[in-house]
Amino acid sequence: MSARPAKPKPVSPSKLTRSPQSASSSAKPKPSKLSLRSTLSDPFRPSREQQLKSIRKRVPDLIAPNLDVLFCGVNPGLYSAAVGHHFAGPGNLFWSTILAAGLTPRLFSAFDEPELLALGYGITNMVQRTTASAEEIAKDELRRGAKALRRKVLQFKPRFLAVCGIVAYRVGFEHNKAVVGLQPDKIGETSVWLLPNPSGLNAFHQPALMNQMFTEFRLALEAARLSVPRETSVETTRS
């Protein structure tokens, strides 16, 4: 009889080796810090079709009584309406600018906006209607929006109303010569501070200048906090 062939001895997994080429081809690439941050910050990126279908949607206010700052945009854009959050457009400079100005401890995205309440900040809009651009809003609509905003400020009593939109403020509040900074007229006990529009579609100022303007506002806010401390309620009101 012929001898049976010997069984191959098992090889310990620790002795198995891979060529560098095979190891690299099978390993999953690690995401870069930028891509990881984008994935975490923007869990939903609407398509153009989804944005257009959001034309009738509204973005609810992020608001509570006695906030330090109620930021006010002009009106929701299509992207913000699609995701349901303020200043959400990919080209919007709001979140990077408030970080650069020292108003937030880290870079927030629109999806992080509820965390602003703990810092004493809220967000609303002068006009609630969604449009593809702010230029689509009529002057009468801005004036009506300013009156509604005034009533909201009197109800919630923020320390500052920070309006992000020079042209919209001039038209809505009928102050044709208003410039960036503290405005002469208060709304009740609320001081009004005018800032440029950070939207990527309407921002006419360079980021460095935007940062400077928002930093000046932050310094005024810090001075006001020291002079008149106040308690802030973080209960969210959705309207």
C-alpha positions as CSV (number, residue, x, y, z in Angstrom):
1,M,0.0,0.0,0.0
2,S,1.2,3.5,-0.8
3,A,1.7,5.8,2.2
4,R,-0.9,8.5,2.8
5,P,0.2,12.0,2.3
6,A,1.0,13.8,5.6
7,K,-1.6,16.4,6.8
8,P,-0.4,19.9,6.6
9,K,0.4,21.4,10.1
10,P,-1.8,24.2,11.2
11,V,-0.1,27.6,11.1
12,S,-0.5,29.9,14.0
13,P,-2.4,33.1,13.1
14,S,0.4,35.1,14.7
15,K,2.9,33.8,12.1
16,L,0.7,34.7,9.1
17,T,2.1,37.7,7.3
18,R,0.7,40.1,4.6
19,S,2.5,41.9,2.0
20,P,2.3,45.7,2.4
21,Q,0.3,45.9,-0.8
22,S,-2.4,43.4,0.4
23,A,-2.7,45.0,3.8
24,S,-3.2,48.5,2.4
25,S,-5.7,47.3,-0.1
26,S,-7.9,45.6,2.5
27,A,-7.7,48.3,5.2
28,K,-10.5,50.9,5.3
29,P,-9.3,54.4,4.9
30,K,-9.7,56.6,7.9
31,P,-11.9,59.7,7.4
32,S,-10.1,63.0,7.5
33,K,-10.9,65.4,10.4
34,L,-12.7,67.7,7.9
35,S,-14.9,65.0,6.5
36,L,-15.7,63.6,9.9
37,R,-16.6,67.0,11.2
38,S,-18.8,67.6,8.2
39,T,-20.6,64.3,8.7
40,L,-21.2,65.0,12.3
41,S,-22.2,68.6,11.8
42,D,-24.5,68.1,8.8
43,P,-26.5,64.9,9.3
44,F,-28.9,65.9,6.6
45,R,-27.9,67.6,3.3
46,P,-31.0,68.2,1.2
47,S,-30.9,67.9,-2.5
48,R,-31.9,70.8,-4.7
49,E,-35.3,69.2,-5.3
50,Q,-35.9,68.8,-1.5
51,Q,-35.0,72.5,-1.1
52,L,-37.4,73.7,-3.7
53,K,-40.2,71.6,-2.1
54,S,-39.5,73.4,1.2
55,I,-40.6,76.8,-0.1
56,R,-43.7,76.7,2.0
57,K,-42.0,75.5,5.2
58,R,-41.1,77.8,8.1
59,V,-38.1,77.6,10.5
60,P,-39.3,77.7,14.1
61,D,-37.9,80.3,16.5
62,L,-35.3,79.3,19.0
63,I,-36.3,81.6,21.8
64,A,-36.7,81.9,25.6
65,P,-37.5,84.7,28.0
66,N,-34.7,87.0,29.2
67,L,-32.0,85.9,26.8
68,D,-28.8,87.8,26.5
69,V,-29.0,88.0,22.7
70,L,-31.8,87.3,20.2
71,F,-30.2,87.1,16.8
72,C,-32.5,88.0,14.0
73,G,-32.0,86.9,10.4
74,V,-33.9,88.4,7.4
75,N,-35.9,85.3,6.5
76,P,-35.3,81.6,6.0
77,G,-33.6,80.4,2.8
78,L,-34.5,77.2,1.0
79,Y,-31.7,75.2,2.6
80,S,-32.7,76.3,6.1
81,A,-36.3,75.5,5.5
82,A,-35.4,72.1,4.2
83,V,-33.4,71.2,7.3
84,G,-35.5,73.2,9.8
85,H,-32.6,75.1,11.3
86,H,-31.4,78.7,11.1
87,F,-28.4,80.0,9.0
88,A,-28.0,76.5,7.6
89,G,-26.9,77.2,4.0
90,P,-23.5,75.8,3.1
91,G,-22.1,79.3,2.4
92,N,-23.5,81.0,5.5
93,L,-20.9,82.6,7.6
94,F,-22.9,83.0,10.8
95,W,-21.6,80.0,12.7
96,S,-17.9,80.5,11.9
97,T,-18.2,84.2,12.6
98,I,-19.7,83.9,16.0
99,L,-16.9,81.5,16.9
100,A,-14.2,83.9,15.6
101,A,-15.9,86.7,17.5
102,G,-15.7,84.7,20.8
103,L,-19.4,84.3,21.2
104,T,-19.3,80.4,21.2
105,P,-16.7,78.1,22.7
106,R,-16.5,75.9,19.6
107,L,-17.7,75.8,16.1
108,F,-21.4,75.0,16.0
109,S,-23.4,74.1,13.0
110,A,-27.1,74.9,12.4
111,F,-27.9,71.4,13.7
112,D,-26.3,72.4,17.1
113,E,-28.5,75.5,17.5
114,P,-30.4,74.3,20.6
115,E,-27.2,74.5,22.5
116,L,-27.2,78.3,22.0
117,L,-30.0,78.6,24.6
118,A,-27.6,77.5,27.4
119,L,-25.3,80.4,26.3
120,G,-28.1,82.9,26.5
121,Y,-28.7,83.2,22.7
122,G,-31.8,82.7,20.6
123,I,-32.6,83.0,16.9
124,T,-35.6,84.4,15.0
125,N,-36.3,86.0,11.6
126,M,-37.8,89.4,10.7
127,V,-39.9,87.7,8.0
128,Q,-41.0,84.1,8.5
129,R,-41.7,83.3,4.8
130,T,-39.1,81.2,3.0
131,T,-37.6,82.5,-0.2
132,A,-34.7,81.6,-2.5
133,S,-33.1,85.0,-1.7
134,A,-33.8,88.0,0.5
135,E,-34.3,90.1,-2.5
136,E,-37.7,88.4,-3.1
137,I,-39.2,90.1,0.0
138,A,-41.2,93.2,-0.6
139,K,-40.7,96.4,1.5
140,D,-44.2,96.1,3.0
141,E,-43.4,92.6,4.1
142,L,-40.3,93.8,5.9
143,R,-42.3,96.5,7.6
144,R,-44.9,94.1,8.8
145,G,-42.1,91.7,9.9
146,A,-40.4,94.5,11.9
147,K,-43.7,95.2,13.8
148,A,-44.1,91.5,14.6
149,L,-40.4,91.4,15.7
150,R,-41.0,94.3,18.0
151,R,-43.9,92.6,19.6
152,K,-41.8,89.4,20.1
153,V,-39.0,91.4,21.7
154,L,-41.4,93.1,24.1
155,Q,-42.8,89.7,25.1
156,F,-39.5,87.8,25.6
157,K,-37.3,90.8,26.7
158,P,-33.8,89.9,25.5
159,R,-30.9,92.0,26.6
160,F,-29.9,92.6,22.9
161,L,-31.7,92.2,19.6
162,A,-29.0,91.6,17.1
163,V,-30.4,92.1,13.6
164,C,-28.3,90.5,10.9
165,G,-29.2,92.4,7.8
166,I,-28.5,96.1,7.3
167,V,-30.8,96.7,4.3
168,A,-33.7,94.7,5.9
169,Y,-33.4,96.7,9.1
170,R,-33.3,100.1,7.3
171,V,-36.4,99.2,5.4
172,G,-38.3,97.3,8.1
173,F,-37.7,99.7,10.9
174,E,-37.7,102.8,8.6
175,H,-34.2,104.0,9.7
176,N,-32.8,104.7,6.2
177,K,-29.4,105.8,7.6
178,A,-28.8,103.1,10.1
179,V,-25.2,101.7,10.3
180,V,-23.6,98.7,11.9
181,G,-23.5,99.0,15.7
182,L,-25.7,100.1,18.6
183,Q,-28.9,101.7,17.4
184,P,-30.2,104.9,19.2
185,D,-33.7,103.5,19.8
186,K,-34.4,100.6,22.2
187,I,-37.4,98.3,22.0
188,G,-38.7,98.4,25.6
189,E,-35.6,97.7,27.7
190,T,-33.9,95.8,24.8
191,S,-30.9,97.4,23.1
192,V,-30.7,96.9,19.3
193,W,-27.5,96.1,17.6
194,L,-27.2,96.0,13.8
195,L,-24.9,93.5,12.1
196,P,-24.3,92.5,8.4
197,N,-26.1,89.7,6.8
198,P,-23.9,86.5,7.0
199,S,-25.7,84.6,4.3
200,G,-23.5,83.4,1.5
201,L,-26.0,84.8,-1.0
202,N,-26.1,88.3,0.5
203,A,-22.9,88.8,2.5
204,F,-21.1,91.8,1.1
205,H,-18.4,92.0,3.8
206,Q,-15.2,90.0,3.9
207,P,-14.9,87.4,6.7
208,A,-12.2,89.4,8.5
209,L,-14.5,92.5,8.6
210,M,-17.5,90.4,9.6
211,N,-15.4,88.9,12.5
212,Q,-14.4,92.4,13.6
213,M,-18.0,93.7,13.6
214,F,-19.3,90.7,15.6
215,T,-16.4,91.0,18.0
216,E,-17.3,94.6,18.7
217,F,-20.8,93.3,19.5
218,R,-19.4,90.6,21.8
219,L,-17.4,93.2,23.8
220,A,-20.6,95.4,24.2
221,L,-22.5,92.3,25.4
222,E,-19.8,91.4,27.9
223,A,-19.9,95.0,29.3
224,A,-23.7,94.8,29.6
225,R,-23.5,91.5,31.4
226,L,-21.1,92.9,34.0
227,S,-23.2,96.0,34.6
228,V,-26.6,94.4,34.8
229,P,-26.6,90.6,35.6
230,R,-29.7,88.7,34.8
231,E,-31.1,85.2,34.9
232,T,-31.9,83.4,31.6
233,S,-34.6,80.8,31.2
234,V,-33.6,78.0,28.8
235,E,-37.1,76.7,28.2
236,T,-37.5,76.7,24.4
237,T,-40.5,78.3,22.8
238,R,-41.3,77.1,19.3
239,S,-43.5,79.3,17.1
